[in-house]
C-alpha cells in the first residue's frame, strides 16, 4: 500500500541559473545564417534593443559610424 498526501505540493528547488556576461563579438564569430535558432535569437535581440532604446540601431549611432568604416572583408 502506498501512502500519499494530497496536501503536499511537489518539491521544487528555487535555484537561479548562473549568470555571466555575454560578448556580442562571439555572436558575430559563431553566427550561422542557416540556423533558425540563431535567426530567431537575433530577432528577439533586435526587438529588445528597439524597446530599450531605438537609437541604438540607428544609422546615426556612433558605434555604427565606426563599424561602417571597416567595410566588408
Biopython code that builds the backbone (N, CA, C, O; Angstrom):
import numpy as np
from Bio.PDB.StructureBuilder import StructureBuilder

atoms = [
    (1, "UNK", "N", (0.837, -1.170, 0.000)),
    (1, "UNK", "CA", (0.000, 0.000, 0.000)),
    (1, "UNK", "C", (0.888, 1.241, 0.000)),
    (1, "UNK", "O", (1.827, 1.341, 0.789)),
    (2, "UNK", "N", (0.583, 2.186, -0.892)),
    (2, "UNK", "CA", (1.360, 3.407, -0.988)),
    (2, "UNK", "C", (0.601, 4.531, -0.296)),
    (2, "UNK", "O", (-0.582, 4.756, -0.553)),
    (3, "UNK", "N", (1.294, 5.217, 0.571)),
    (3, "UNK", "CA", (0.679, 6.341, 1.257)),
    (3, "UNK", "C", (0.944, 7.616, 0.468)),
    (3, "UNK", "O", (2.074, 7.859, 0.043)),
    (4, "UNK", "N", (-0.056, 8.407, 0.275)),
    (4, "UNK", "CA", (0.122, 9.685, -0.408)),
    (4, "UNK", "C", (-0.526, 10.776, 0.411)),
    (4, "UNK", "O", (-1.511, 10.550, 1.113)),
    (5, "UNK", "N", (0.029, 11.934, 0.311)),
    (5, "UNK", "CA", (-0.530, 13.098, 0.982)),
    (5, "UNK", "C", (-0.936, 14.078, -0.110)),
    (5, "UNK", "O", (-0.079, 14.685, -0.753)),
    (6, "UNK", "N", (-2.208, 14.229, -0.316)),
    (6, "UNK", "CA", (-2.691, 15.087, -1.397)),
    (6, "UNK", "C", (-2.522, 16.562, -1.079)),
    (6, "UNK", "O", (-2.730, 17.402, -1.955)),
    (7, "UNK", "N", (-2.151, 16.901, 0.146)),
    (7, "UNK", "CA", (-1.953, 18.303, 0.507)),
    (7, "UNK", "C", (-0.537, 18.789, 0.224)),
    (7, "UNK", "O", (-0.257, 19.981, 0.357)),
    (8, "UNK", "N", (0.349, 17.897, -0.160)),
    (8, "UNK", "CA", (1.736, 18.283, -0.391)),
    (8, "UNK", "C", (1.945, 18.666, -1.850)),
    (8, "UNK", "O", (1.562, 17.937, -2.766)),
    (9, "UNK", "N", (2.551, 19.807, -2.039)),
    (9, "UNK", "CA", (2.918, 20.243, -3.381)),
    (9, "UNK", "C", (4.228, 19.576, -3.762)),
    (9, "UNK", "O", (5.014, 19.217, -2.886)),
    (10, "UNK", "N", (4.475, 19.405, -5.054)),
    (10, "UNK", "CA", (5.769, 18.827, -5.457)),
    (10, "UNK", "C", (6.908, 19.730, -4.999)),
    (10, "UNK", "O", (6.796, 20.956, -5.021)),
    (11, "UNK", "N", (7.992, 19.107, -4.589)),
    (11, "UNK", "CA", (9.150, 19.860, -4.104)),
    (11, "UNK", "C", (9.930, 20.390, -5.291)),
    (11, "UNK", "O", (10.284, 19.635, -6.197)),
    (12, "UNK", "N", (10.196, 21.679, -5.288)),
    (12, "UNK", "CA", (10.994, 22.294, -6.352)),
    (12, "UNK", "C", (12.109, 23.116, -5.716)),
    (12, "UNK", "O", (11.887, 23.848, -4.751)),
    (13, "UNK", "N", (13.288, 22.986, -6.261)),
    (13, "UNK", "CA", (14.398, 23.814, -5.809)),
    (13, "UNK", "C", (14.217, 25.205, -6.395)),
    (13, "UNK", "O", (13.923, 25.355, -7.581)),
    (14, "UNK", "N", (14.388, 26.183, -5.588)),
    (14, "UNK", "CA", (14.280, 27.554, -6.047)),
    (14, "UNK", "C", (15.691, 28.083, -6.285)),
    (14, "UNK", "O", (16.211, 28.867, -5.491)),
    (15, "UNK", "N", (16.303, 27.648, -7.384)),
    (15, "UNK", "CA", (17.688, 27.976, -7.678)),
    (15, "UNK", "C", (17.740, 28.808, -8.957)),
    (15, "UNK", "O", (17.179, 28.429, -9.985)),
    (16, "UNK", "N", (18.413, 29.929, -8.874)),
    (16, "UNK", "CA", (18.608, 30.780, -10.046)),
    (16, "UNK", "C", (19.740, 30.208, -10.903)),
    (16, "UNK", "O", (20.738, 29.728, -10.364)),
    (17, "UNK", "N", (19.596, 30.253, -12.230)),
    (17, "UNK", "CA", (20.709, 29.812, -13.068)),
    (17, "UNK", "C", (21.906, 30.755, -12.905)),
    (17, "UNK", "O", (21.745, 31.939, -12.610)),
    (18, "UNK", "N", (23.082, 30.215, -13.098)),
    (18, "UNK", "CA", (24.297, 31.028, -13.002)),
    (18, "UNK", "C", (24.287, 32.018, -14.160)),
    (18, "UNK", "O", (24.060, 31.645, -15.311)),
    (19, "UNK", "N", (24.533, 33.276, -13.842)),
    (19, "UNK", "CA", (24.554, 34.315, -14.876)),
    (19, "UNK", "C", (25.987, 34.743, -15.147)),
    (19, "UNK", "O", (26.823, 34.784, -14.244)),
    (20, "UNK", "N", (26.251, 35.058, -16.404)),
    (20, "UNK", "CA", (27.551, 35.604, -16.769)),
    (20, "UNK", "C", (27.351, 36.521, -17.966)),
    (20, "UNK", "O", (26.439, 36.306, -18.765)),
    (21, "UNK", "N", (28.186, 37.533, -18.097)),
    (21, "UNK", "CA", (28.033, 38.462, -19.213)),
    (21, "UNK", "C", (28.313, 37.765, -20.542)),
    (21, "UNK", "O", (29.155, 36.871, -20.629)),
    (22, "UNK", "N", (27.595, 38.188, -21.559)),
    (22, "UNK", "CA", (27.784, 37.648, -22.906)),
    (22, "UNK", "C", (28.558, 38.655, -23.749)),
    (22, "UNK", "O", (28.441, 39.865, -23.551)),
    (23, "UNK", "N", (29.330, 38.158, -24.668)),
    (23, "UNK", "CA", (30.103, 39.014, -25.566)),
    (23, "UNK", "C", (29.438, 39.023, -26.940)),
    (23, "UNK", "O", (29.300, 37.978, -27.577)),
    (24, "UNK", "N", (29.034, 40.187, -27.383)),
    (24, "UNK", "CA", (28.393, 40.274, -28.695)),
    (24, "UNK", "C", (29.361, 39.870, -29.811)),
    (24, "UNK", "O", (28.938, 39.400, -30.867)),
    (25, "UNK", "N", (30.643, 40.053, -29.573)),
    (25, "UNK", "CA", (31.659, 39.663, -30.560)),
    (25, "UNK", "C", (31.584, 38.159, -30.857)),
    (25, "UNK", "O", (31.745, 37.739, -32.003)),
    (26, "UNK", "N", (31.341, 37.359, -29.823)),
    (26, "UNK", "CA", (31.228, 35.912, -30.022)),
    (26, "UNK", "C", (30.012, 35.565, -30.874)),
    (26, "UNK", "O", (30.047, 34.606, -31.645)),
    (27, "UNK", "N", (28.948, 36.330, -30.740)),
    (27, "UNK", "CA", (27.774, 36.069, -31.570)),
    (27, "UNK", "C", (28.093, 36.284, -33.046)),
    (27, "UNK", "O", (27.650, 35.514, -33.898)),
    (28, "UNK", "N", (28.857, 37.327, -33.348)),
    (28, "UNK", "CA", (29.254, 37.564, -34.735)),
    (28, "UNK", "C", (30.171, 36.443, -35.220)),
    (28, "UNK", "O", (30.064, 35.992, -36.361)),
    (29, "UNK", "N", (31.065, 36.003, -34.354)),
    (29, "UNK", "CA", (32.034, 34.976, -34.730)),
    (29, "UNK", "C", (31.367, 33.630, -35.029)),
    (29, "UNK", "O", (31.762, 32.940, -35.968)),
    (30, "UNK", "N", (30.364, 33.256, -34.241)),
    (30, "UNK", "CA", (29.757, 31.938, -34.371)),
    (30, "UNK", "C", (28.394, 31.944, -35.052)),
    (30, "UNK", "O", (27.747, 30.901, -35.144)),
    (31, "UNK", "N", (27.954, 33.092, -35.525)),
    (31, "UNK", "CA", (26.643, 33.202, -36.159)),
    (31, "UNK", "C", (26.568, 32.346, -37.422)),
    (31, "UNK", "O", (27.459, 32.391, -38.271)),
    (32, "UNK", "N", (25.504, 31.576, -37.530)),
    (32, "UNK", "CA", (25.247, 30.737, -38.706)),
    (32, "UNK", "C", (23.911, 31.185, -39.295)),
    (32, "UNK", "O", (22.854, 30.922, -38.721)),
    (33, "UNK", "N", (23.961, 31.850, -40.425)),
    (33, "UNK", "CA", (22.743, 32.409, -41.032)),
    (33, "UNK", "C", (21.745, 31.332, -41.462)),
    (33, "UNK", "O", (20.579, 31.639, -41.711)),
    (34, "UNK", "N", (22.181, 30.093, -41.550)),
    (34, "UNK", "CA", (21.273, 28.998, -41.907)),
    (34, "UNK", "C", (20.623, 28.352, -40.689)),
    (34, "UNK", "O", (19.764, 27.483, -40.838)),
    (35, "UNK", "N", (21.018, 28.761, -39.499)),
    (35, "UNK", "CA", (20.491, 28.181, -38.267)),
    (35, "UNK", "C", (19.241, 28.946, -37.832)),
    (35, "UNK", "O", (19.330, 30.123, -37.485)),
    (36, "UNK", "N", (18.082, 28.294, -37.847)),
    (36, "UNK", "CA", (16.848, 29.008, -37.481)),
    (36, "UNK", "C", (16.846, 29.497, -36.037)),
    (36, "UNK", "O", (16.182, 30.486, -35.727)),
    (37, "UNK", "N", (17.576, 28.825, -35.149)),
    (37, "UNK", "CA", (17.654, 29.273, -33.761)),
    (37, "UNK", "C", (18.461, 30.568, -33.660)),
    (37, "UNK", "O", (18.104, 31.472, -32.905)),
    (38, "UNK", "N", (19.551, 30.649, -34.426)),
    (38, "UNK", "CA", (20.343, 31.878, -34.435)),
    (38, "UNK", "C", (19.505, 33.034, -34.971)),
    (38, "UNK", "O", (19.533, 34.135, -34.421)),
    (39, "UNK", "N", (18.764, 32.783, -36.040)),
    (39, "UNK", "CA", (17.945, 33.842, -36.634)),
    (39, "UNK", "C", (16.819, 34.281, -35.701)),
    (39, "UNK", "O", (16.527, 35.472, -35.600)),
    (40, "UNK", "N", (16.197, 33.339, -35.031)),
    (40, "UNK", "CA", (15.135, 33.683, -34.074)),
    (40, "UNK", "C", (15.715, 34.481, -32.908)),
    (40, "UNK", "O", (15.107, 35.450, -32.452)),
    (41, "UNK", "N", (16.878, 34.077, -32.429)),
    (41, "UNK", "CA", (17.504, 34.786, -31.319)),
    (41, "UNK", "C", (17.865, 36.210, -31.714)),
    (41, "UNK", "O", (17.703, 37.133, -30.915)),
    (42, "UNK", "N", (18.350, 36.400, -32.932)),
    (42, "UNK", "CA", (18.669, 37.750, -33.392)),
    (42, "UNK", "C", (17.426, 38.615, -33.494)),
    (42, "UNK", "O", (17.478, 39.809, -33.198)),
    (43, "UNK", "N", (16.319, 38.036, -33.905)),
    (43, "UNK", "CA", (15.059, 38.775, -33.962)),
    (43, "UNK", "C", (14.652, 39.220, -32.568)),
    (43, "UNK", "O", (14.245, 40.365, -32.375)),
    (44, "UNK", "N", (14.760, 38.327, -31.597)),
    (44, "UNK", "CA", (14.429, 38.669, -30.202)),
    (44, "UNK", "C", (15.359, 39.763, -29.686)),
    (44, "UNK", "O", (14.915, 40.702, -29.025)),
    (45, "UNK", "N", (16.655, 39.638, -29.991)),
    (45, "UNK", "CA", (17.623, 40.632, -29.540)),
    (45, "UNK", "C", (17.324, 41.995, -30.151)),
    (45, "UNK", "O", (17.361, 43.011, -29.456)),
    (46, "UNK", "N", (17.032, 42.020, -31.432)),
    (46, "UNK", "CA", (16.713, 43.288, -32.087)),
    (46, "UNK", "C", (15.462, 43.913, -31.477)),
    (46, "UNK", "O", (15.430, 45.120, -31.237)),
    (47, "UNK", "N", (14.441, 43.111, -31.226)),
    (47, "UNK", "CA", (13.219, 43.620, -30.592)),
    (47, "UNK", "C", (13.528, 44.215, -29.218)),
    (47, "UNK", "O", (13.021, 45.282, -28.871)),
    (48, "UNK", "N", (14.357, 43.525, -28.441)),
    (48, "UNK", "CA", (14.705, 44.007, -27.105)),
    (48, "UNK", "C", (15.494, 45.313, -27.176)),
    (48, "UNK", "O", (15.275, 46.218, -26.371)),
    (49, "UNK", "N", (16.404, 45.409, -28.130)),
    (49, "UNK", "CA", (17.191, 46.637, -28.291)),
    (49, "UNK", "C", (16.284, 47.792, -28.691)),
    (49, "UNK", "O", (16.406, 48.893, -28.154)),
    (50, "UNK", "N", (15.375, 47.549, -29.631)),
    (50, "UNK", "CA", (14.466, 48.605, -30.075)),
    (50, "UNK", "C", (13.552, 49.072, -28.946)),
    (50, "UNK", "O", (13.227, 50.256, -28.865)),
    (51, "UNK", "N", (13.138, 48.160, -28.079)),
    (51, "UNK", "CA", (12.304, 48.536, -26.936)),
    (51, "UNK", "C", (13.116, 49.320, -25.904)),
    (51, "UNK", "O", (12.601, 50.257, -25.294)),
    (52, "UNK", "N", (14.379, 48.943, -25.706)),
    (52, "UNK", "CA", (15.220, 49.618, -24.718)),
    (52, "UNK", "C", (15.600, 51.021, -25.173)),
    (52, "UNK", "O", (15.521, 51.975, -24.400)),
    (53, "UNK", "N", (16.014, 51.141, -26.438)),
    (53, "UNK", "CA", (16.423, 52.445, -26.973)),
    (53, "UNK", "C", (16.519, 52.340, -28.497)),
    (53, "UNK", "O", (17.499, 51.804, -29.014)),
    (54, "UNK", "N", (15.525, 52.840, -29.215)),
    (54, "UNK", "CA", (15.530, 52.730, -30.677)),
    (54, "UNK", "C", (16.756, 53.372, -31.340)),
    (54, "UNK", "O", (17.108, 52.998, -32.459)),
    (55, "UNK", "N", (17.399, 54.313, -30.685)),
    (55, "UNK", "CA", (18.563, 54.976, -31.285)),
    (55, "UNK", "C", (19.796, 54.072, -31.335)),
    (55, "UNK", "O", (20.742, 54.365, -32.067)),
    (56, "UNK", "N", (19.799, 52.993, -30.579)),
    (56, "UNK", "CA", (20.954, 52.085, -30.603)),
    (56, "UNK", "C", (21.138, 51.512, -32.004)),
    (56, "UNK", "O", (22.267, 51.378, -32.474)),
    (57, "UNK", "N", (20.041, 51.173, -32.670)),
    (57, "UNK", "CA", (20.135, 50.579, -34.011)),
    (57, "UNK", "C", (19.806, 51.601, -35.098)),
    (57, "UNK", "O", (19.168, 51.272, -36.098)),
    (58, "UNK", "N", (20.237, 52.819, -34.896)),
    (58, "UNK", "CA", (20.015, 53.889, -35.863)),
    (58, "UNK", "C", (21.318, 54.134, -36.622)),
    (58, "UNK", "O", (22.402, 54.042, -36.045)),
    (59, "UNK", "N", (21.215, 54.443, -37.902)),
    (59, "UNK", "CA", (22.422, 54.663, -38.707)),
    (59, "UNK", "C", (23.209, 55.882, -38.245)),
    (59, "UNK", "O", (24.348, 56.073, -38.670)),
    (60, "UNK", "N", (22.625, 56.707, -37.388)),
    (60, "UNK", "CA", (23.333, 57.871, -36.849)),
    (60, "UNK", "C", (24.053, 57.559, -35.532)),
    (60, "UNK", "O", (24.706, 58.432, -34.960)),
    (61, "UNK", "N", (23.933, 56.325, -35.055)),
    (61, "UNK", "CA", (24.589, 55.942, -33.797)),
    (61, "UNK", "C", (26.104, 55.932, -33.979)),
    (61, "UNK", "O", (26.611, 55.567, -35.040)),
    (62, "UNK", "N", (26.816, 56.338, -32.931)),
    (62, "UNK", "CA", (28.278, 56.405, -33.004)),
    (62, "UNK", "C", (28.904, 55.063, -33.355)),
    (62, "UNK", "O", (29.817, 55.004, -34.179)),
    (63, "UNK", "N", (28.421, 53.976, -32.736)),
    (63, "UNK", "CA", (29.018, 52.666, -32.988)),
    (63, "UNK", "C", (28.884, 52.287, -34.460)),
    (63, "UNK", "O", (29.789, 51.673, -35.026)),
    (64, "UNK", "N", (27.759, 52.648, -35.085)),
    (64, "UNK", "CA", (27.546, 52.289, -36.488)),
    (64, "UNK", "C", (28.498, 53.064, -37.395)),
    (64, "UNK", "O", (28.991, 52.527, -38.387)),
    (65, "UNK", "N", (28.751, 54.308, -37.059)),
    (65, "UNK", "CA", (29.696, 55.108, -37.835)),
    (65, "UNK", "C", (31.078, 54.462, -37.828)),
    (65, "UNK", "O", (31.731, 54.376, -38.868)),
    (66, "UNK", "N", (31.519, 54.014, -36.672)),
    (66, "UNK", "CA", (32.820, 53.346, -36.561)),
    (66, "UNK", "C", (32.804, 52.023, -37.314)),
    (66, "UNK", "O", (33.719, 51.729, -38.083)),
    (67, "UNK", "N", (31.746, 51.215, -37.089)),
    (67, "UNK", "CA", (31.639, 49.894, -37.710)),
    (67, "UNK", "C", (31.639, 49.993, -39.233)),
    (67, "UNK", "O", (32.276, 49.183, -39.906)),
    (68, "UNK", "N", (30.933, 50.976, -39.777)),
    (68, "UNK", "CA", (30.787, 51.076, -41.227)),
    (68, "UNK", "C", (32.086, 51.489, -41.924)),
    (68, "UNK", "O", (32.202, 51.320, -43.138)),
    (69, "UNK", "N", (33.060, 52.022, -41.193)),
    (69, "UNK", "CA", (34.333, 52.388, -41.790)),
    (69, "UNK", "C", (35.162, 51.163, -42.156)),
    (69, "UNK", "O", (36.071, 51.249, -42.982)),
    (70, "UNK", "N", (34.851, 50.026, -41.544)),
    (70, "UNK", "CA", (35.653, 48.826, -41.773)),
    (70, "UNK", "C", (35.429, 48.185, -43.125)),
    (70, "UNK", "O", (36.344, 47.571, -43.674)),
    (71, "UNK", "N", (34.238, 48.314, -43.673)),
    (71, "UNK", "CA", (33.932, 47.675, -44.949)),
    (71, "UNK", "C", (33.848, 46.167, -44.803)),
    (71, "UNK", "O", (34.070, 45.619, -43.723)),
    (72, "UNK", "N", (33.524, 45.507, -45.903)),
    (72, "UNK", "CA", (33.418, 44.046, -45.913)),
    (72, "UNK", "C", (34.745, 43.459, -46.344)),
    (72, "UNK", "O", (35.372, 43.945, -47.286)),
    (73, "UNK", "N", (35.171, 42.421, -45.658)),
    (73, "UNK", "CA", (36.460, 41.794, -45.989)),
    (73, "UNK", "C", (36.252, 40.465, -46.645)),
    (73, "UNK", "O", (37.221, 39.791, -46.995)),
]
sb = StructureBuilder()
sb.init_structure("model")
sb.init_model(0)
sb.init_chain("A")
sb.init_seg("    ")
for serial, (resi, resn, name, xyz) in enumerate(atoms, 1):
    if name == "N":
        sb.init_residue(resn, " ", resi, " ")
    sb.init_atom(name, np.array(xyz, "f"), 0.0, 1.0, " ", f" {name:<3s}", serial, name[0])
structure = sb.get_structure()
